[in-house]
């Protein structure tokens, strides 16, 4: 397992502080408090896991930046809800869209960013060597994560009685959950094949060398 017990990088600290500031602003008068809680939870879990694992497994700065941008997207979406994002509402009217497409961006990121996290953890942690098997595991893992997220929303509505509009942004689309998973899959594929070489170069800068050779 790759580890790094050096002091925290200044940029990493800055990203954490900026997230906390964004979290505070997001918490001020959100459009729907219940929806905010549900949609903010993934961002909090992401940051919590990265902070708790920081001493035992330090990701590349590239991954922390991508995770930070993903967290910002989540807190921004939580404040307005995924169905009523003001920017996408404006585009909806301008381009005569049938729905607010911010949730599609969110689910694209749900596959795009976790793909970097999974790849780096598996590769630098020495669990899987670089190759086709790693690619398959990362892509299917991201798709499985997206499916689990959709099932968690279903459980909140059906088992706990949470109002559907508070956790699901279907906007009248019966296939919304399927589209969410498709966009997460697209995001994971783009991360692996479109940014794979760049990510590899960032991992090599970490200097541990675990599984990075072809």
RAZI-V585247 format. One record per residue. N is the residue number from 1. PHI is phi in degrees with one decimal (999 if undefined). OMEGA is omega as a letter, one per 30 degrees, with the letter a starting at -180 (* if undefined). D_FIRST is the distance of its C-alpha to the first C-alpha in Angstrom with 1 decimal. Layout:
n:phi:omega:d_first
N:PHI:OMEGA:D_FIRST
N:PHI:OMEGA:D_FIRST
//
This chain:
n:phi:omega:d_first
1:999:l:0.0
2:-67.7:l:3.8
3:-144.9:a:6.3
4:-154.0:a:10.0
5:-100.9:l:12.7
6:-67.7:l:15.6
7:-63.4:a:18.3
8:-61.7:l:18.4
9:-66.9:l:19.9
10:-55.1:a:23.6
11:-64.6:l:23.4
12:-64.0:l:20.7
13:-62.8:a:23.0
14:-61.7:l:25.9
15:-61.4:l:24.5
16:-65.8:l:24.0
17:-63.1:l:27.5
18:-63.6:l:29.0
19:-64.7:l:27.5
20:-59.4:l:29.1
21:-62.4:l:32.4
22:-63.1:l:32.3
23:-61.6:a:31.6
24:-63.0:l:34.7
25:-63.9:l:36.8
26:-64.6:a:35.8
27:-77.1:a:36.8
28:-81.1:l:40.3
29:48.5:l:42.8
30:-66.6:a:40.7
31:-61.5:l:42.8
32:-143.2:a:41.9
33:-61.9:a:40.1
34:-65.4:l:39.0
35:-64.3:l:37.6
36:-60.6:a:35.9
37:-61.2:a:34.1
38:-66.0:a:33.0
39:-86.0:l:31.9
40:-82.3:a:30.3
41:-53.6:l:28.0
42:-59.7:l:25.4
43:-65.5:l:25.2
44:-64.2:l:24.8
45:-64.0:l:22.0
46:-60.4:a:20.2
47:-65.4:l:20.6
48:-59.1:a:19.8
49:-64.3:l:16.4
50:-68.7:l:15.5
51:-68.7:a:17.0
52:-67.9:a:15.4
53:-92.3:a:11.8
54:-60.0:a:12.7
55:-75.5:a:11.7
56:-85.5:a:8.3
57:-144.5:a:7.4
58:-100.8:l:10.3
59:-73.7:l:11.7
60:-68.7:l:14.3
61:-59.7:l:17.8
62:-56.3:a:19.1
63:-66.4:l:17.2
64:-65.3:l:18.3
65:-65.8:l:21.8
66:-64.4:l:21.9
67:-64.6:l:20.8
68:-63.2:l:23.5
69:-63.3:l:26.1
70:-64.8:l:25.3
71:-62.7:l:25.7
72:-61.7:l:29.0
73:-60.9:a:30.2
74:-68.1:a:29.6
75:-71.3:l:31.4
76:-66.3:l:34.1
77:-65.2:l:34.6
78:-65.4:a:34.6
79:-65.4:a:37.4
80:-101.2:a:39.7
81:71.5:a:38.3
82:-69.6:a:37.3
83:-89.7:a:40.8
84:-130.4:l:42.7
85:-62.7:a:40.8
86:-62.0:l:43.7
87:-63.1:a:42.7
88:-75.0:l:42.3
89:-65.3:l:45.5
90:-64.3:l:47.3
91:-67.3:l:46.0
92:-59.2:l:47.0
93:-72.0:a:50.5
94:-65.9:a:50.7
95:-106.0:l:49.5
96:57.0:l:50.9
97:-72.4:l:47.6
98:-82.5:a:47.8
99:-151.8:l:44.8
100:-84.7:a:42.5
101:-92.7:l:39.6
102:-60.6:a:37.2
103:-63.6:l:35.4
104:-66.5:l:34.8
105:-63.4:l:33.0
106:-61.1:a:30.9
107:-78.4:l:29.9
108:-61.1:l:29.2
109:-64.9:l:26.7
110:-63.1:l:25.3
111:-98.5:a:24.1
112:-65.4:a:23.8
113:-74.4:l:21.3
114:-57.9:l:19.0
115:-62.1:l:18.7
116:-66.6:l:17.0
117:-61.7:a:14.6
118:-64.9:a:13.8
119:-60.3:a:13.7
120:-68.5:l:11.3
121:-63.7:a:8.8
122:-68.0:a:9.3
123:-77.7:a:9.6
124:-74.4:l:7.1
125:-77.5:l:4.3
126:81.9:a:6.2
127:-83.9:a:8.3
128:-140.5:l:11.5
129:-83.1:a:13.0
130:-62.6:l:15.4
131:157.1:a:18.7
132:-65.8:a:21.1
133:-64.1:l:19.0
134:-60.5:l:16.4
135:-58.8:a:19.5
136:-63.6:a:21.1
137:-63.2:a:18.3
138:-64.5:a:18.0
139:-65.8:l:21.8
140:-68.1:l:22.6
141:-64.4:l:19.9
142:-66.6:l:21.6
143:-64.3:l:24.9
144:-64.4:l:24.0
145:-62.2:l:22.9
146:-63.9:l:26.2
147:-63.5:l:28.1
148:-62.9:l:26.6
149:-64.1:l:27.7
150:-64.6:l:31.2
151:-67.0:l:31.3
152:-66.4:l:30.5
153:-64.6:l:33.4
154:-60.0:a:35.6
155:-64.8:l:34.8
156:-61.4:a:35.7
157:-76.6:a:39.0
158:-82.5:a:40.0
159:-95.5:a:38.7
160:-97.1:l:38.7
161:73.8:l:41.7
162:-69.7:l:40.2
163:-55.1:a:42.5
164:-57.2:a:41.2
165:-67.5:a:42.0
166:-80.7:a:39.7
167:-125.6:a:36.5
168:-120.2:a:37.6
169:-99.5:a:39.0
170:-64.3:l:40.9
171:51.0:l:43.9
172:83.6:a:46.0
173:-97.4:a:43.8
174:-65.7:a:43.4
175:-102.7:a:40.6
176:-57.7:a:38.6
177:-63.1:l:35.6
178:-67.2:l:35.5
179:-62.6:l:35.8
180:-59.2:l:32.9
181:-68.7:l:30.6
182:-63.0:a:32.1
183:-68.5:l:31.4
184:-64.3:l:27.8
185:-63.2:l:27.5
186:-59.9:l:29.2
187:-61.8:l:26.9
188:-64.5:l:23.8
189:-62.8:l:25.6
190:-64.5:l:26.6
191:-61.9:a:23.2
192:-71.5:a:21.8
193:-93.9:a:24.9
194:-86.4:a:26.5
195:-121.6:a:23.7
196:-59.5:a:21.1
197:-65.0:l:22.1
198:-64.8:l:22.1
199:-61.5:l:18.7
200:-58.2:a:17.4
201:-64.9:l:19.2
202:-70.9:l:17.7
203:-68.4:a:14.1
204:-63.2:l:15.3
205:-68.8:l:16.5
206:-71.2:l:13.1
207:81.9:a:13.1
208:-88.8:l:9.7
209:74.9:a:11.1
210:-66.2:l:8.5
211:64.4:a:11.0
212:-86.5:l:13.4
213:-81.2:l:16.3
214:-68.9:*:18.9
//
